[in-house]
Structure formats: C-alpha cells, structure tokens
Amino acid sequence: MSILVIFAPHCAGNHLANMIGASNNLDNCLSLQELEVAYQNDDDPEYTHISEDSFFISLQDAFNYNSIYIGHLDEVWDLYDRLEDTITDVLVVELNDKALSTIRSRYEISHLESFAYTKKFIKKLFPTWNVEAIHVNDLLSYNGDTLKFILESNNFTINNRCAKLHDMWLEKIKDNI
C-alpha cells in the first residue's frame, strides 16, 4: 500500500500526511514519538513540513510501497507515469468557496484550478487509483476525533494519538485561518 495526498498549497496536506503516515507506520514517516516531539516544537505549524524530504513527490528518486507521498496536482500530473504502479490510494483535499477566500489571501488560485482539486476530477484524471476526498474545511474546523471519523469513512485512518496532535495543531493555527 502506498498513499498519495493531493492538495493545493496552504491546504494542510503536509499535516494530513504526517498523521496518516505515523498512524499507519509507513516507511518514510516519523514514528509517533518523533512526530509528537516535532509538533510540540514546531515554530511554524501552519505548514508542518516536518517530513517533506521524504513526502514530496517532486523530491523522490524512487517510489516505494508502504509509503505516503504528497504533491500538488501539477507535480502529480508530471510524475504520473512513475507513480501509477506504486500508488494504491489517493486522498484529495477538496476546496470550496469558504476555503478559497482564505487560500486566496495567501496564494493565487483560480476557480478552474480549485475545480481540479476535487474527487471527481482526480478520478477522471487518474482512473487506475482509488480516490477519496476530504474537504479542507474539515481539516481546519473539526477536532481530532471528528477528523478521525471522517477519514475512516473514506478508508483512511489516524490513531488516537494523531487525533490529539491534530487538536494541538488546530490550536496553534487558529489565528491564521
């Protein structure tokens, strides 16, 4: 099993990958203990680029099973031929109008580009992958227990410790959303 999280910039994809990866003991992730320490000491929690060298698809020479990767849609498109046989499950962070106003204050994103970050679009673009979705507002609004339930309903899991890390992360970023 290898997972890919597709998300627009500033949409919590790094944070989501950190939690899913640590909860599932994926090979390219920090352990739960290391992740807890990193979150406690993170001076820039909005970005949570803790494991970015091992996650970002654009920085990889090879793609391995039992791993999680992250990327923006243009990166995924460019590397699809190399990713196609390794990735089994995709979680796309969907955008909606409420999230767009917040994101546009930090990053220029068009309505067309926001449409591309949807389950429907990603499934059509990459038909061989199992694609599920979570709304960025769910990541930025709900506590860890609720997020855990939402992810489980989409065939992804985080454990109770990562649910608590999500609560800690939300508390740190609440003034920026």
Buried (B, 14 or more C-beta within 10 A) or exposed (E): EBBBBBBBEBBBBBBBBBBBBBBBEBEBBBEBEEBBEBBEEBEEBBBBBBBBEBBBBEEBEEBEEEBBBBBBBEBBBEBBEBBEEBBEBBBBBBBEEEBBEBBEEEEEBEEEBBEBBBBEBBBEBBEEBEBBBBBBBBBBBBEBEEBBEBBEEBEBEBBEBBBBBBBBBBEBBEEEB
